């Protein structure tokens, strides 16, 4: 079914009018609420920074609280209200909503606006619309600032929202509810898969730590320099302007950074980040295996092992431990060759390494593979959700705005 026919069937001939958000409810700008005001219990509170880091599109509870005395001076959030972020260091997070469905009145503070919907719009319908390219384009017109971006409550009120059947609020809300119901279904499916993936990752981390923990008396500990051949001397960085485009991966500290025409390595190797913030942040693995022809710059150490089991065992172990004692520099973290070679590694028999690697490979395939398992399923569900979201919220615009 085409986009137009699907939407036409849903609207069933109803008129659509694009109305300013300020016509669809009251917008109240918050103030105050530093994190130092948080208490373990008390009045539910939502900090603007939590909206795009913790909450989804809606919530029935909060992760933070303030004392009743503090709450008296903060803006109140009632069931069904929408809290919208006004400020962020990146444009995408500005205008992020969370619909509050808690039974207890909550509060919010600065850098957030409370949208209190009237009888013409559903809070969840509005929340879903904020995820569209149409809303993104509209808020961009009002965004101010470079390092810190802000869209004021006054400007937020000017953004137009499509309202089906505006002269019949009951029918309009019924259409909005059907759109929300369909999108909720896709969101719930993705949430279930994400929760399952999170549980599997916790399970993986637990078994990985169990498998890679050895009593000192039961295993020999050796420095990494004795377990692998270091090929750092063969690395060669190429500035971006001098690289010839090709299909050979060009690796840096955290993975592929480009593709080039030539190669300096050909085989199965373990790369380990030499420098960069990720050495401390660990947002991505600092040790990762590569195979085939490759070019590696001087931001990743290159290690070669005799067997697959030995290479993967070291990869799993390095990604499981705290390497802070071996890293120098804070502003520019670095794991130099001397410190890398000195990392103590528990060294069981080759058969035991094979057993450990076999178990962890299976967990890894379930949790971290891009093309298999849950991550792939989540990616497909997200694409399906985005397709239907755009399908359901692709309302015709007035002629003067569409031109």
N, C-alpha and C positions, 0 to 999 in steps of 0.2 A: 504494500500500500504506500502511495506517495505521501510526502510530508503534507501537502496541501489537503488531500482527501482525508487523511487521518485527523488533522486539526479541524477540518470542516465538519467531520462526523461528530467530533467531540463538542464543538460549539453549537451544532444543530441550528445554524442560522443566526445565532446570537451576535449582536454587534460587539466590537472590541474598541475600547477607548483607552488611549495612553494618558494616564493622569500623573501629575507630580506626586511624589511620595508624601509631601506635606499635605496634600488633599486627602490622603488615605489614613491619616492618623496623626498623633502628636509626637514630635521629636524633642526629647529632653537631653541636653548635653550634660554629661557627668563631670565631676570634679573631685580632686583628692584621691584617697585610697592608695597610699604607698604600701608596699609589701610588708613594711615594718608594723602595720596595723593589724596584720593577720593574727588570729588566735586559734587554738585547737578546736574550740567549740564556740557556738554563739549564733549570730545572724548569718545566713548564707551570703557569700560575697563572690562576685565574679570580676576579676581583674582583666583589663583589656588584653594584656599579653597572653593570658591563658586561652583566649578565644581562638587564636590561630595556632596555638601550640598543644592544646589539650582537648578542647571540646570539639564535637562534631557540629552538625547543623542544629541540634537540639539537645536539651539535657533536663533531667528531673531533679538533679542534685548538683551541689557545688563541691569543689575540692578545697575551698578556703572559707574562712569565717572571720567575722569581726565582732567586737563586743557591742552590746546594745547601745552603749554610750557613743561609740564611734559611728554606728549605723544611723543615729539620729541626724547626723550632718551630711549623709550621703543620699544620692538619688535612689528612689525605690523602684524595684522591679517586681511586677506582679505576674501571675500565671498567664501565659500567652503573649507577654511582651517579648520584643526582640532587642537584644543588645548588639550594637554594630560598632566595630572598631573604626575610629577616625584616623588613627596614626600608626605608622609602621616605618621601618627602614627600607621596606620594599613595597612597590606599588600593588602587587597581587594581594597582600594581606589587608590593605585598606578596604574597608567596607565588608569585612568578613562578619557574618551574623551568627548568633546562637539564640534559638528560641527557648525561652525558659518555661518549663512546664512543672516546676516545683510547687508544692502546696503551700510552703512557707514563703512569705515575702522575702525577697533578696535585695541586695544593694550592689551598685557598681560605682566606678569612679571616673577619673580623668581619662582622656583619650578614647572615650566611648560615648555613644549616644543610645538612649533608650527609645525605640520606636514602639508606640502604643497603638496597635491597629484599630481602626474603626470597623463598622459593620460591612465595609466594602471589600476587605482583603483579609486573607488568612496569613498569619505569621509564617507558617511553613511554606506557603506559596511564594511569599516574598523571599524567603531564605533560599529557596531553589532558584529563583530568578537571579539572585546575586551571583550565581555561578555561570551565567551565560556571557557570551562575548558582547551582547547588547549592553548589559549592565557595566561591563568592564570599559567599553568605549565611552559610556555616559559619565562614569566617575573620573575617567582620565581628563575630561574637559575641565573638571573642577580641582584636580590634584595640584597642590602647591608644595614647594620645597624640593630639595635635591637629596641631601643625606637623610633627612627625615621627611617623609611625605605625609601630608594631611589633607583630608577632605572634611570641611567643617559641617556641622549639623545643618547650618543654613543652606549650604550648597547641596548636601545630601538630599534635602527636602525638594530640590528642583529636579532630581532625576525622575524620569517618567517610567511608570510601570504599566504594563498592559492589563486592563481589567475587562474581562468578558462580561457582557450584559450589565453595564453599569447602572442601568435604570431599574434593575430587579436584583437587589443585593442577595436575596435568598437563592435565586438561580445562579447568580455569579459565584457565590460561595460553594454551591454544589459542584459547579464545573471546576473550580479551584481545588476542591476536596478530591475530585477524581484524579486530577493531575498529580496531586500530592500522594495519593494512594499508590498510583503506578510507580512513581519515583521512589517512594518509601520501600516498595518491594525490592527494587534493584539495590537500594542502599543497604537494606537488611542483609541481602545475600552477600554483598561485598564485606559487610561488617562481620558476618559469621566466618567467612573465609579468612579474613584478617586476624580474627581472634584465634582461629585454629592454627594459623601460621605462627602467631606469637607464642602459642602454647608449645608448638613443635620446636621453635627456636629455644625456648627455655629448657625443654626436654633435651635437645641437642647439647646445649651448653652444660647441662648437668652431667650427661653421660660422657661428654668430652673431658670435663674436669675430672671425673672419676677415673676414666681410662688413662689420663695423662698425669695422675698423681701417684707418686711412688715413694715408699718409705726409703730413707737414705741407705739402709742396710741391705735392701733388696735389689738395688740397681747401681750400676757404675755411672757416675756423672762425668761427662767429658766436655771440654770447650768446643764450641761449634767449629772453630778453625781446624780441629782434628777430624771432623766428620764430613767435610765437603771440600771440593776444589773451588777456590775463589777465582773468578774470571774477570774481576774488576778492571784489570790492566788492558783488556781488549775493548772496553766500552769506548764510545766516541760520540760526543754530543754534536748535533748539527743545528745551527740556528734556523729558525723557520723560513727565512728568506732564501736559504741555500738548499733546502730539501727538495728533491725531485719526487713529484707525486707518483705513487705506485700502490701496490696492494700488500706490501710487507708492513706489519705493525711496528710502529716506533714507540717504545715504552719509556715511561718516566716513573716517578716515585709511586704513583697510585694506579698505574695501568696504561692503556694505550692513549697516546696524546696526538698521534698522527699516523699517516701511512706513507711509506717511502718506496723507492724503486729498488734499492739494494739492501743487503743484509750483512751482518757481522757474526751472527750466531745461527746455528741450525741444530736443533735438538730439544730435549726436555730439560728445562732449567727452572730454578727457583729464584724469583726476584724479591728483594727485600728493600723497602723504602730506606733511603739514606738520609733524606732531609725532608722538611716540610711540617706544617702544623698537624697533619694527620698522625704523625708519630706519637703525639700526645692525645689528640682528640679521638683517634681510632674509629672514625666514622666509616672507614673502609678497611679491609684487611691490609696489614703492612707487609705480609708475605703472601705471594701468589705465584702459582705455577704457570709456565708458558710452554708451548710446544711448536716445533717447526721453525721456519726461517723468521728471524727477528732482528731488530736493531734496538739497542738499549743505550740511553744516554747516561750521564754520570750522576743521576739522581736516584738510581736504584742499584743495589749490590746484585751481583750475578753469581749464583752458586750452582755447581754441578755435582750430582750424586751418582752412585753406582746403580741404584735400583729405584723403581717407582716408589716402593714402600718407604725407603729411607727419605726420599725427597718429600713425600706427602706427610710423613710423620713429623719432620722438622717444620713444615708449613703449618700443620695443625698446632704443634706445640708453641711456636712463636706467636701465633695469633691468639693463644689462650693466656699468655702470661703478661705481667706488667714489666715493660722494658724501660721504665723511667730511670732506674739506676745506671743504665748504659747510655742514656741520651744526654748530650751536652747542649747548652744554650736554651734559653726560654723564648726569646723573640724569634730566633731562627733555630728550631730544634734540629739536631743532627745525630745520627748514629754512624760514627766513623768505623772504618774497617777494623781498627784495633779493638774497639769495644764490641763490635759484632762478633769477631772471632773469639772473644772471651766469654760469651754467653754460655753458661753451663746448661748442658742438655742431659736429661736422664736417658741412658742408652740400654734398653733391654735387648734381648736377642732379636735377630732378624725375623724369626717366625712370630714373635710377639708384636713386633712393629707391623707386620702384615695383618695380623688379627685386628689390631687397633685401627689401622687405616681402612680396612674393609668395613668395619662397623661405622666409622665416621663418614666414609664416602657415601654410604647408604643414607645416613641422616642428612648429609649435605645435599644430596640429590633431591630430597623431599623438601628441604627448607630454603635453599639458596640458589637453586638452578633457575636461570631465566627462562629456559625453554620447556622445562618440565615441572610437574607438581603444582603446588598451591600458588607460587608467585605468578606463574603463567595463567592460572585460572583467575586470579585476582585482576591481572592486567586485562584479560578478556571481558570480565564482568564490568570493569571500569569503562571500557570502551563501549560496551552495550548500554550502560547507564548514560554515558555522555550522548550517545546517539538518540536515545529516547527523550532525554532531557531537552535536547535541541529540537527534537520533533514536536514535543508537547508545548514548548514555550516560544515557538517560532511564529508569533502572531504578526499579522499584517500591520504595517505602520501607516500613518496618515500620508497622503500623497506628497505633501510639502516636506515631510521629514524623510521619506523614502527616496526622494529625488536626489 
